[in-house]
Amino acid sequence: MKTSHNGHNMDNVVDLFTKKTYSALHDERFIRLAPELDGLEMLYSNDTSSEKLYSLKILCWGLRANGDVVGLVPWLNDIVPCPDLCDPLNGHWEGYYDPGIDELFFEAPMHKVIELETAAEYYEVECESGDDVIQELPDTIGTHAVLAIPDSKRLALVEVVSWSLHYDGSVYAMISDPAKVVSTPVLPGDESLYEAQASENFRYFFQHQIANKIKAEDPEAMAAISLLVDGLQ
């Protein structure tokens, strides 16, 4: 039985949003991340065209406190474990994919499991606050954050520099405040970085293919981004 600091049974306390007990959420928190450097992807299907499969590059692999290892991708306005992708309007997880050998699989690669377990044991840390950053990874897939520009109906695309893992298991995209940049390039840990999801102007994440289409004013991409702008009204 897990108990809180005041002796209450945490197995009986349920989070209103996830419908899971706080004990389960504690066991599912991420304690270590490992970057995906070999181009592995997540496959997902979409209800609007259920006969097709779509792919998205995996950002990293995450080790949960309960020992599970899953891939993580930036999805809409958060970073999401691939197997948890089950949005009825936007997509369903169908598995992991290695484009180099055209192979579909459903469990994290063993070399990533070993890497994460070994690193977690070596870098085992204890923090006083759940907000403490225990790891920061550079973004390797060209993620962009979409920010609303205050007092206007315009959006800005900002490159994500890195991703920070907090002691409580939360993962945040780190973007740079241009006014605070002292030297370039801006690297993980730079003092100009701040958490994208914590900003009231943050809206969505895009990978670099979509971001580049928006920058090039591709008609389809511009039509999609206009819907976001309409949502700001």
C-alpha positions as CSV (number, residue, x, y, z in Angstrom):
1,M,0.0,0.0,0.0
2,K,1.4,3.4,-0.9
3,T,0.8,6.3,1.5
4,S,1.2,10.0,1.3
5,H,3.3,12.1,3.7
6,N,0.2,12.5,6.0
7,G,-0.5,8.7,6.0
8,H,-3.4,8.6,3.6
9,N,-3.8,5.7,1.2
10,M,-2.9,7.1,-2.2
11,D,-4.5,4.0,-3.9
12,N,-7.9,5.5,-3.1
13,V,-7.2,8.9,-4.5
14,V,-8.2,9.3,-8.2
15,D,-7.1,12.1,-10.6
16,L,-10.2,13.7,-12.2
17,F,-8.6,14.1,-15.6
18,T,-7.0,10.7,-16.1
19,K,-9.3,8.6,-13.9
20,K,-6.2,6.9,-12.5
21,T,-5.1,6.7,-8.9
22,Y,-2.3,9.0,-7.8
23,S,-0.4,5.8,-7.0
24,A,-0.7,4.6,-10.6
25,L,0.3,8.0,-11.9
26,H,3.4,8.0,-9.7
27,D,4.4,4.7,-11.0
28,E,3.9,5.8,-14.6
29,R,6.0,9.0,-14.3
30,F,9.1,9.2,-16.4
31,I,12.4,9.0,-14.6
32,R,14.9,8.9,-17.6
33,L,14.9,9.8,-21.3
34,A,17.1,8.6,-24.2
35,P,17.1,10.4,-27.6
36,E,16.1,8.5,-30.7
37,L,19.0,8.8,-33.1
38,D,18.3,6.1,-35.7
39,G,15.2,7.6,-37.4
40,L,12.7,5.2,-35.8
41,E,9.1,6.4,-36.2
42,M,5.6,6.0,-34.7
43,L,2.9,4.7,-37.0
44,Y,-0.7,5.9,-36.5
45,S,-4.0,5.8,-38.3
46,N,-6.6,8.5,-38.7
47,D,-10.4,8.1,-38.6
48,T,-10.8,10.3,-41.7
49,S,-8.8,7.8,-43.8
50,S,-8.7,4.6,-41.8
51,E,-7.1,2.6,-44.7
52,K,-3.9,4.7,-44.6
53,L,-1.1,4.7,-42.1
54,Y,0.9,7.8,-41.2
55,S,4.3,8.2,-39.6
56,L,5.8,10.6,-37.1
57,K,9.5,10.7,-36.1
58,I,10.0,9.6,-32.5
59,L,11.7,12.2,-30.3
60,C,13.0,10.0,-27.6
61,W,12.3,6.9,-25.4
62,G,11.2,7.2,-21.8
63,L,11.7,4.9,-18.8
64,R,8.7,5.0,-16.4
65,A,9.1,4.4,-12.7
66,N,7.4,1.0,-13.1
67,G,10.0,-0.1,-15.6
68,D,8.0,0.3,-18.8
69,V,9.8,1.9,-21.8
70,V,7.8,3.8,-24.5
71,G,8.5,6.1,-27.4
72,L,7.5,9.8,-27.1
73,V,6.4,12.2,-29.8
74,P,5.3,15.9,-29.7
75,W,1.5,15.7,-30.5
76,L,-0.9,18.7,-30.7
77,N,-0.1,20.7,-27.5
78,D,2.0,18.1,-25.5
79,I,4.5,15.4,-25.6
80,V,2.7,12.0,-25.7
81,P,3.7,8.4,-25.1
82,C,3.1,6.6,-28.4
83,P,0.9,3.8,-27.0
84,D,-1.3,6.4,-25.3
85,L,-2.2,8.0,-28.6
86,C,-5.9,7.3,-28.9
87,D,-7.5,10.6,-29.9
88,P,-10.7,9.6,-31.9
89,L,-10.4,12.7,-34.1
90,N,-6.7,12.8,-34.7
91,G,-5.1,9.4,-34.6
92,H,-4.6,6.0,-33.1
93,W,-1.2,4.4,-32.3
94,E,-0.5,1.4,-34.6
95,G,3.1,0.6,-33.6
96,Y,6.7,1.6,-34.1
97,Y,8.4,1.5,-37.4
98,D,12.0,1.1,-38.6
99,P,12.1,2.6,-42.1
100,G,15.6,1.4,-42.7
101,I,14.6,-2.3,-42.7
102,D,10.8,-1.7,-43.2
103,E,9.9,-3.4,-39.9
104,L,6.9,-2.9,-37.7
105,F,7.2,-3.6,-34.0
106,F,5.3,-2.9,-30.8
107,E,7.9,-2.9,-28.0
108,A,10.8,-0.5,-27.3
109,P,14.1,-1.7,-28.9
110,M,16.1,-3.7,-26.4
111,H,19.2,-1.5,-26.8
112,K,17.1,1.5,-25.7
113,V,15.7,-0.4,-22.7
114,I,19.3,-1.4,-21.6
115,E,20.5,2.2,-22.2
116,L,17.7,3.7,-20.1
117,E,17.9,1.2,-17.3
118,T,21.7,1.5,-17.0
119,A,21.6,5.3,-17.1
120,A,18.7,5.5,-14.5
121,E,20.7,3.3,-12.2
122,Y,23.9,5.3,-12.7
123,Y,22.3,8.8,-12.5
124,E,19.8,7.9,-9.7
125,V,18.8,11.3,-8.1
126,E,16.7,12.5,-5.2
127,C,15.2,16.0,-5.4
128,E,13.3,18.1,-2.9
129,S,10.9,19.5,-5.5
130,G,9.0,17.9,-8.4
131,D,9.9,21.0,-10.5
132,D,13.6,20.3,-10.4
133,V,15.1,19.5,-13.8
134,I,16.9,16.1,-13.8
135,Q,17.7,15.8,-17.5
136,E,17.6,17.9,-20.7
137,L,17.8,16.5,-24.2
138,P,18.4,18.5,-27.5
139,D,15.6,18.4,-30.0
140,T,16.7,16.2,-32.9
141,I,13.5,16.1,-35.1
142,G,13.0,19.8,-35.8
143,T,10.1,20.4,-33.6
144,H,8.5,23.9,-33.7
145,A,6.2,25.5,-31.2
146,V,3.3,27.6,-32.4
147,L,2.8,30.7,-30.3
148,A,0.1,33.3,-30.4
149,I,1.4,36.8,-30.8
150,P,-0.2,39.0,-28.0
151,D,-2.7,41.7,-29.1
152,S,-2.9,40.3,-32.7
153,K,-4.4,37.5,-34.7
154,R,-1.1,36.2,-35.8
155,L,1.0,33.1,-34.9
156,A,4.7,32.7,-34.6
157,L,6.7,29.5,-35.3
158,V,9.6,29.0,-32.8
159,E,12.2,26.2,-33.0
160,V,12.3,23.9,-29.9
161,V,15.9,23.8,-28.6
162,S,15.6,21.0,-26.1
163,W,13.3,19.0,-23.8
164,S,13.6,19.0,-20.0
165,L,12.5,16.2,-17.8
166,H,11.4,17.2,-14.3
167,Y,11.6,15.1,-11.2
168,D,7.9,14.7,-11.1
169,G,8.0,13.1,-14.5
170,S,6.7,16.0,-16.6
171,V,8.5,16.8,-19.9
172,Y,8.6,20.4,-21.3
173,A,9.7,21.8,-24.6
174,M,12.3,24.5,-24.1
175,I,12.2,27.5,-26.5
176,S,14.3,30.7,-26.5
177,D,13.3,34.2,-25.6
178,P,15.1,36.3,-28.3
179,A,15.4,39.2,-25.9
180,K,17.4,37.2,-23.5
181,V,19.8,35.6,-25.9
182,V,23.4,36.6,-25.2
183,S,25.3,34.2,-27.5
184,T,24.6,31.8,-30.3
185,P,23.9,29.0,-31.0
186,V,21.4,28.6,-28.2
187,L,22.1,25.3,-26.6
188,P,20.3,23.2,-24.0
189,G,20.6,24.8,-20.6
190,D,20.9,28.3,-22.0
191,E,19.5,31.0,-19.7
192,S,17.3,32.3,-22.5
193,L,15.2,29.1,-22.6
194,Y,11.8,28.8,-21.0
195,E,9.0,26.1,-21.0
196,A,6.8,26.3,-24.0
197,Q,3.8,24.6,-22.5
198,A,3.9,26.9,-19.5
199,S,3.4,30.0,-21.7
200,E,-0.2,31.3,-22.1
201,N,0.7,32.0,-25.7
202,F,1.6,28.4,-26.6
203,R,-0.8,26.6,-28.9
204,Y,0.6,23.5,-30.7
205,F,3.7,21.6,-31.8
206,F,4.7,20.9,-35.4
207,Q,7.5,18.8,-36.8
208,H,9.8,20.5,-39.2
209,Q,8.1,19.2,-42.4
210,I,4.9,21.1,-41.6
211,A,6.8,24.1,-40.2
212,N,8.8,24.4,-43.4
213,K,5.6,24.3,-45.5
214,I,4.1,27.0,-43.4
215,K,7.2,29.1,-43.8
216,A,7.1,28.6,-47.5
217,E,3.4,29.5,-47.5
218,D,2.2,26.1,-48.9
219,P,-1.5,26.5,-49.6
220,E,-2.6,23.4,-47.6
221,A,-0.4,24.3,-44.7
222,M,-1.6,27.9,-44.7
223,A,-5.2,26.8,-44.7
224,A,-4.5,24.6,-41.7
225,I,-2.8,27.4,-39.8
226,S,-5.6,29.8,-40.6
227,L,-7.9,27.5,-38.6
228,L,-5.6,28.0,-35.7
229,V,-5.7,31.8,-36.2
230,D,-9.5,31.7,-36.3
231,G,-9.4,29.9,-32.9
232,L,-7.6,32.9,-31.5
233,Q,-10.6,35.2,-32.2
